[in-house]
């Protein structure tokens, strides 16, 4: 059975047909209608209807959707998404049920991603954390093989928890200084490198400069980003009492030594002696879209 899954991102939306092997059988991509949630969900419904009419063996009822938070995921209500401010207060669940025969299920993107990752790590553990570091930072938790998503699906909003007390950068979203997203994300690396070199520097270029070792201030800045990431992961090992973290997101696919440096730091500072704390770098493409297959199993 194929399921219709949609991943709404800040810039693009993908609607795909996914099978239980986490393969994308068909997909359509469009620019997210940032100013108009009605247009956005109308487009998603239209693609979904096309799939039910033109493909065999498609689940005709389920429409599984990952969308940026914070939302009340139990009903599909947008609460205050930083990149989709015009969606504030829009109830996607109501809209889809009124405009179609689909039954929508909503999750945040990291919750979808961890379900895809779980299919590949379950021979090793049933308890782990998924941490994504890309433009932003997000987290999800699987315990005893089950997704734990909190009272309204927002468990793991680590992006706006404080990691650097003496930071002088105020977050435009949460208004605090030194929150995770503004200290260790890809966007943060780019912002910090741009300030050092006094020109626009992409995340990719900043990491290349670090790898070359040609600019001491950039080296020190990225060393600090790595230390903060090690501390965040050690916090997560302790708070959730897990031995495994899977790291996803574009920045973790770079040459930065996330796996070895986090494991080494955690081994040194984790309180329970002789624990085997493991970090795995995700090797899945499109884990958000494909993981949606499993949200209503
Ligand atoms: Zn913040």
Boltz pocket constraint, residues with backbone or C-beta under 6 A from the ligand:
constraints:
  - pocket:
      binder: B
      contacts: [[A, 159], [A, 160], [A, 161], [A, 171], [A, 172], [A, 173], [A, 174], [A, 175], [A, 176], [A, 179], [A, 180], [A, 181], [A, 182]]
      max_distance: 6.0
